[in-house]
């Protein structure tokens, strides 16, 4: 792997930074709290994303014929790094760019693409994902939500949990069982204003509107909302999850938090403490290792290498890095947390409380690593 950014990639990063600098208000950190689900950030994203699209910066890696820039996957990763570094001003529209749009481009019908792709490329729509359930958080194949055939459509009943953006999303990328076996799952593109859908916010450390419960009671959807063939949703899900698991470069916020921590420790006169320097170095090593593992995945995409267990290794490394930084902050900067003066430090500490849960529990990632990366035999 060549670690040198090309002049084109460097220009794109600088273009992004300049656009962000002139777009974010001076009090962005104070008002946003780096919470992508907050009402402030969501409202900001409704203007920011269309402006980003108009600037040609929203989907650099998409095909030109689909409104993108036709650039390589590194440009997508640069976009994610720069957005995440400032608290993700796209709010949850980053999911559109990372995996919902690509899933539609790969599996969607012409009618589905005509309806949804222009909204995504224009930055005018929010999606949520209806994956996890109370009894099937990381084991998606165990989901109980069912879509029963009814005339030329389906009737959906079930419940989803931990659904980001559900209270303000226009559509849900919904998984439902459509057959008798464990893998008989289909994907549906469901408008969130469909009768029978109820959304409840779940209060959490990560933000007021970050997580939700979604209840589906006799929700009627047409066959045209199904993505791909009936009972063929598992292949779509597998492709989607590889994009989702390292779709957000969380390590950037961890890097910023460590930089802020070092600044506070210097101000307090504690930076030269050997134990603090050792802890800081250990946390930074975890973050840098995570970044390199993610780079390896992007390099594989550049070389058209099919994603495998390396994706799960990188996802688990993200969890380890977040935890390492969170543990360091909790041990050495508890006064800064209580004072709430350094928003970056506080945000990272909060994120660390939930890391290893989103995009598949860390323990599930380890199970997949054992099977698909280390090729260990299953225990009986």
C-alpha positions as CSV (number, residue, x, y, z in Angstrom):
1,X,0.0,0.0,0.0
2,X,1.3,3.5,-0.9
3,X,0.6,5.9,2.0
4,X,1.2,9.0,-0.1
5,X,-2.0,10.9,-0.9
6,X,-2.1,11.9,-4.6
7,X,-2.3,15.6,-5.5
8,X,-6.0,15.0,-6.6
9,X,-6.8,13.5,-3.2
10,X,-5.0,16.3,-1.3
11,X,-6.9,18.9,-3.4
12,X,-10.2,17.2,-2.6
13,X,-9.4,17.2,1.1
14,X,-8.5,20.9,1.1
15,X,-11.6,21.7,-0.9
16,X,-13.7,19.8,1.7
17,X,-12.0,21.6,4.6
18,X,-12.5,25.0,3.0
19,X,-16.2,24.2,2.4
20,X,-16.7,23.0,5.9
21,X,-14.9,26.1,7.4
22,X,-17.2,28.5,5.6
23,X,-20.3,26.4,6.2
24,X,-20.2,25.7,9.9
25,X,-21.2,28.5,12.2
26,X,-18.7,29.8,14.8
27,X,-20.7,28.2,17.6
28,X,-21.1,24.8,15.9
29,X,-19.3,22.9,18.7
30,X,-21.5,24.4,21.4
31,X,-24.8,24.0,19.5
32,X,-24.2,20.7,17.8
33,X,-22.6,18.9,20.8
34,X,-21.3,16.7,18.0
35,X,-24.6,14.8,18.2
36,X,-25.7,13.8,14.7
37,X,-29.2,13.1,15.9
38,X,-29.9,16.3,17.7
39,X,-32.6,18.6,16.3
40,X,-30.0,21.3,15.7
41,X,-27.7,19.0,13.6
42,X,-30.6,17.4,11.7
43,X,-32.0,20.8,10.8
44,X,-28.6,22.0,9.8
45,X,-28.0,18.9,7.6
46,X,-31.2,19.7,5.6
47,X,-29.4,22.7,4.2
48,X,-25.8,21.5,4.5
49,X,-26.2,18.3,2.4
50,X,-27.9,19.9,-0.6
51,X,-25.1,22.6,-0.5
52,X,-22.5,19.8,-0.3
53,X,-24.1,18.1,-3.3
54,X,-24.2,21.4,-5.3
55,X,-20.5,21.8,-4.6
56,X,-19.9,18.3,-6.0
57,X,-18.6,17.0,-2.7
58,X,-21.4,14.7,-1.5
59,X,-20.8,11.5,-3.5
60,X,-17.4,11.7,-5.1
61,X,-17.1,7.9,-5.4
62,X,-20.4,7.2,-7.1
63,X,-20.6,6.6,-10.9
64,X,-20.8,9.7,-13.0
65,X,-24.0,8.5,-14.6
66,X,-25.6,8.3,-11.2
67,X,-24.6,11.9,-10.3
68,X,-21.3,11.1,-8.6
69,X,-17.8,12.2,-9.4
70,X,-16.5,8.8,-10.6
71,X,-13.6,8.9,-8.1
72,X,-12.0,6.0,-6.4
73,X,-12.9,4.7,-2.9
74,X,-10.2,6.8,-1.2
75,X,-12.2,10.0,-2.0
76,X,-15.2,8.5,-0.1
77,X,-12.9,7.8,2.9
78,X,-11.5,11.3,2.9
79,X,-15.1,12.6,2.9
80,X,-15.9,10.5,5.9
81,X,-12.8,11.5,7.8
82,X,-13.3,15.2,7.2
83,X,-17.0,15.0,8.1
84,X,-16.5,12.9,11.2
85,X,-13.7,15.2,12.4
86,X,-16.2,18.0,12.9
87,X,-19.1,15.9,14.4
88,X,-20.8,14.7,11.2
89,X,-22.8,17.8,9.9
90,X,-24.5,15.5,7.4
91,X,-26.3,13.9,10.4
92,X,-27.5,10.4,9.5
93,X,-27.4,11.2,5.8
94,X,-24.0,9.7,5.8
95,X,-25.8,6.3,5.7
96,X,-27.2,7.3,2.3
97,X,-23.8,7.8,0.9
98,X,-22.1,4.8,2.6
99,X,-24.4,1.9,1.9
100,X,-28.1,2.7,1.3
101,X,-27.4,4.4,-2.1
102,X,-24.9,1.7,-3.2
103,X,-27.4,-1.0,-2.3
104,X,-30.1,0.7,-4.4
105,X,-27.7,1.1,-7.3
106,X,-26.8,-2.6,-7.1
107,X,-30.1,-4.2,-6.4
108,X,-32.8,-1.7,-7.0
109,X,-35.3,-1.7,-9.9
110,X,-35.3,1.1,-12.4
111,X,-38.4,2.5,-10.7
112,X,-36.8,2.3,-7.3
113,X,-33.7,4.0,-8.5
114,X,-35.6,6.7,-10.2
115,X,-37.5,7.5,-7.0
116,X,-34.7,7.3,-4.4
117,X,-31.4,8.0,-6.1
118,X,-32.1,11.7,-7.0
119,X,-33.2,12.4,-3.4
120,X,-30.0,10.8,-2.1
121,X,-27.7,12.5,-4.5
122,X,-29.4,15.8,-3.9
123,X,-28.9,15.5,-0.1
124,X,-32.6,15.9,0.6
125,X,-33.6,12.7,2.4
126,X,-33.0,10.8,5.6
127,X,-33.1,7.0,5.8
128,X,-33.1,4.7,8.8
129,X,-32.3,1.0,9.0
130,X,-34.8,-1.5,10.4
131,X,-32.3,-4.3,11.3
132,X,-32.0,-5.0,15.1
133,X,-34.8,-6.4,17.2
134,X,-35.2,-6.9,20.9
135,X,-34.3,-10.6,20.5
136,X,-32.1,-10.3,17.5
137,X,-29.7,-7.5,18.0
138,X,-26.6,-8.8,16.2
139,X,-28.0,-12.1,15.0
140,X,-30.0,-10.6,12.2
141,X,-31.0,-14.0,10.8
142,X,-33.0,-14.5,14.0
143,X,-35.3,-11.6,13.4
144,X,-39.1,-12.1,14.0
145,X,-40.6,-9.2,12.1
146,X,-42.7,-10.8,9.3
147,X,-44.0,-9.7,6.0
148,X,-46.9,-11.8,4.9
149,X,-48.2,-11.9,1.4
150,X,-51.5,-10.1,0.9
151,X,-52.7,-9.7,-2.7
152,X,-50.2,-7.6,-4.6
153,X,-48.3,-6.6,-1.5
154,X,-47.4,-7.5,2.1
155,X,-48.6,-6.9,5.6
156,X,-45.7,-6.3,8.0
157,X,-45.8,-6.9,11.8
158,X,-43.0,-6.7,14.3
159,X,-40.7,-4.5,16.2
160,X,-37.2,-2.9,15.7
161,X,-34.9,-1.5,18.3
162,X,-31.9,0.9,18.4
163,X,-33.0,2.4,15.1
164,X,-31.0,5.6,14.4
165,X,-32.8,8.5,12.8
166,X,-36.2,6.8,12.9
167,X,-38.0,9.9,14.3
168,X,-37.1,12.1,11.4
169,X,-36.3,9.7,8.5
170,X,-38.5,9.6,5.4
171,X,-37.7,5.9,4.6
172,X,-36.7,2.7,6.4
173,X,-34.4,0.1,4.9
174,X,-36.4,-2.7,6.5
175,X,-35.6,-6.4,7.0
176,X,-38.5,-8.8,7.4
177,X,-39.0,-12.6,7.3
178,X,-40.9,-13.7,4.2
179,X,-40.5,-17.5,4.4
180,X,-40.2,-20.4,6.8
181,X,-36.4,-20.8,7.0
182,X,-33.9,-18.7,8.9
183,X,-32.4,-17.1,5.7
184,X,-35.8,-16.4,4.1
185,X,-35.5,-12.6,4.6
186,X,-36.5,-9.8,2.3
187,X,-35.6,-6.1,2.2
188,X,-38.3,-3.5,1.9
189,X,-38.0,0.3,1.2
190,X,-40.8,1.5,3.5
191,X,-42.0,5.2,3.8
192,X,-41.9,6.1,7.5
193,X,-45.3,7.8,7.2
194,X,-47.0,4.5,6.3
195,X,-50.0,3.8,8.6
196,X,-49.2,1.3,11.3
197,X,-45.6,2.6,12.1
198,X,-45.0,4.0,15.6
199,X,-41.7,5.4,16.7
200,X,-40.6,6.0,20.2
201,X,-37.3,7.6,21.3
202,X,-34.9,5.7,23.5
203,X,-33.0,8.0,25.9
204,X,-29.3,7.3,25.9
205,X,-25.9,8.8,26.7
206,X,-25.1,9.1,23.0
207,X,-27.8,11.7,22.2
208,X,-31.5,12.6,22.6
209,X,-32.6,11.2,19.2
210,X,-29.8,8.7,18.4
211,X,-31.9,5.6,19.2
212,X,-35.5,4.5,18.7
213,X,-37.9,1.7,19.0
214,X,-40.1,1.1,15.9
215,X,-43.4,-0.8,16.1
216,X,-45.0,-2.1,12.9
217,X,-48.6,-3.1,13.2
218,X,-50.4,-4.4,10.1
219,X,-48.2,-2.1,7.9
220,X,-49.2,-2.6,4.3
221,X,-46.5,-2.2,1.7
222,X,-46.7,-2.8,-2.0
223,X,-44.5,-5.3,-3.9
224,X,-42.7,-2.4,-5.5
225,X,-41.2,-1.6,-2.2
226,X,-39.3,-4.9,-2.0
227,X,-35.6,-4.6,-2.9
228,X,-34.5,-7.6,-5.0
229,X,-36.1,-10.9,-5.1
230,X,-38.3,-12.3,-2.3
231,X,-36.3,-14.3,0.3
232,X,-33.0,-13.0,-1.3
233,X,-32.4,-10.3,1.2
234,X,-29.6,-12.1,3.0
235,X,-27.2,-11.5,0.2
236,X,-28.1,-7.8,0.2
237,X,-27.6,-7.6,3.9
238,X,-24.2,-9.2,3.7
239,X,-23.1,-6.7,1.1
240,X,-24.6,-3.8,3.1
241,X,-22.9,-4.7,6.3
242,X,-19.4,-4.7,4.9
243,X,-20.0,-1.1,3.8
244,X,-21.6,-0.2,7.2
245,X,-19.1,-1.7,9.6
246,X,-16.3,0.6,8.7
247,X,-18.4,3.2,6.9
248,X,-17.8,5.9,9.6
249,X,-14.2,6.6,10.5
250,X,-14.8,6.9,14.3
251,X,-11.1,7.0,14.9
252,X,-11.0,10.6,13.8
253,X,-13.1,11.7,16.8
254,X,-10.9,9.6,19.0
255,X,-7.8,11.2,17.6
256,X,-9.2,14.7,18.2
257,X,-10.2,13.7,21.8
258,X,-6.7,12.6,22.5
259,X,-5.3,15.8,21.1
260,X,-7.7,17.8,23.3
261,X,-6.8,15.6,26.3
262,X,-3.1,16.3,25.8
263,X,-3.8,20.0,25.7
264,X,-5.7,19.9,28.9
265,X,-3.1,17.8,30.6
266,X,-0.4,20.3,29.6
267,X,-2.5,23.2,30.9
268,X,-2.8,21.3,34.2
269,X,0.9,20.5,34.4
270,X,0.4,16.8,34.3
271,X,1.5,15.9,30.8
272,X,5.0,14.9,31.8
273,X,3.7,12.2,34.2
274,X,5.2,8.9,32.9
275,X,2.0,7.0,33.6
276,X,-0.1,9.5,31.7
277,X,2.3,9.5,28.8
278,X,2.3,5.7,28.7
279,X,-1.6,5.7,28.8
280,X,-1.8,8.4,26.1
281,X,0.7,6.5,23.9
282,X,-1.2,3.2,24.3
283,X,-4.5,4.8,23.4
284,X,-3.0,6.6,20.4
285,X,-1.4,3.3,19.2
286,X,-4.9,1.7,19.3
287,X,-6.3,4.5,17.3
288,X,-3.5,4.5,14.7
289,X,-3.7,0.7,14.3
290,X,-7.4,1.0,13.7
291,X,-6.9,3.6,11.0
292,X,-4.3,1.4,9.2
293,X,-6.7,-1.6,9.3
294,X,-9.4,0.6,7.8
295,X,-7.0,1.8,5.1
296,X,-6.3,-1.9,4.3
297,X,-10.0,-2.4,3.6
298,X,-10.2,0.7,1.3
299,X,-7.1,-0.5,-0.4
300,X,-8.8,-3.8,-1.1
301,X,-11.8,-2.0,-2.6
302,X,-9.4,-0.2,-4.9
303,X,-8.1,-3.5,-6.0
304,X,-11.6,-5.1,-6.4
305,X,-10.8,-7.6,-3.6
306,X,-14.0,-9.1,-2.3
307,X,-14.5,-8.1,1.4
308,X,-14.0,-10.8,4.0
309,X,-13.1,-11.2,7.6
310,X,-10.7,-8.2,7.4
311,X,-13.8,-6.0,7.6
312,X,-14.8,-7.5,10.9
313,X,-11.2,-7.3,12.2
314,X,-11.2,-3.5,11.4
315,X,-14.7,-3.1,13.0
316,X,-13.5,-4.8,16.2
317,X,-10.4,-2.6,16.2
318,X,-12.7,0.5,16.1
319,X,-14.3,-0.8,19.2
320,X,-11.0,-1.3,20.9
321,X,-9.7,2.1,20.0
322,X,-12.9,3.8,21.2
323,X,-12.7,1.9,24.5
324,X,-8.9,2.7,24.9
325,X,-9.5,6.4,24.5
326,X,-12.6,6.4,26.7
327,X,-10.8,4.5,29.5
328,X,-7.9,7.0,29.3
329,X,-10.3,10.0,29.5
330,X,-12.2,8.5,32.4
331,X,-9.0,7.8,34.4
332,X,-7.1,11.0,33.8
333,X,-9.6,13.7,32.8
334,X,-12.6,13.2,35.0
335,X,-12.5,16.9,36.1
336,X,-12.7,18.0,32.5
337,X,-15.7,15.7,31.9
338,X,-17.4,17.2,34.9
339,X,-16.6,20.8,33.8
340,X,-18.0,20.0,30.3
341,X,-15.5,22.5,28.9
342,X,-14.0,20.3,26.2
343,X,-16.9,19.0,24.0
344,X,-14.6,16.7,22.0
345,X,-13.5,14.9,25.2
346,X,-17.0,14.6,26.5
347,X,-18.4,13.4,23.2
348,X,-15.7,10.7,22.9
349,X,-16.3,9.5,26.4
350,X,-20.0,9.2,25.7
351,X,-19.4,7.4,22.4
352,X,-17.1,4.9,24.2
353,X,-20.0,3.9,26.4
354,X,-21.8,2.4,23.4
355,X,-19.0,1.3,21.2
356,X,-19.0,-2.3,20.3
357,X,-22.8,-2.3,19.9
358,X,-23.5,-0.3,16.8
359,X,-23.1,-2.0,13.4
360,X,-22.9,-5.4,15.1
361,X,-21.8,-6.2,18.7
362,X,-18.1,-6.6,19.2
363,X,-18.5,-10.2,20.4
364,X,-20.3,-11.1,17.2
365,X,-17.5,-9.5,15.2
366,X,-15.0,-11.8,17.1
367,X,-17.2,-14.8,16.2
368,X,-17.1,-13.8,12.5
369,X,-13.3,-13.2,12.7
370,X,-12.8,-16.7,14.2
371,X,-14.8,-18.3,11.3
372,X,-14.0,-16.3,8.2
373,X,-10.6,-14.8,9.0
374,X,-8.9,-17.3,11.3
375,X,-10.9,-20.2,9.8
376,X,-11.3,-21.8,13.2
377,X,-13.6,-24.8,13.5
378,X,-17.0,-24.4,15.1
379,X,-17.4,-25.7,18.6
380,X,-20.0,-28.4,19.2
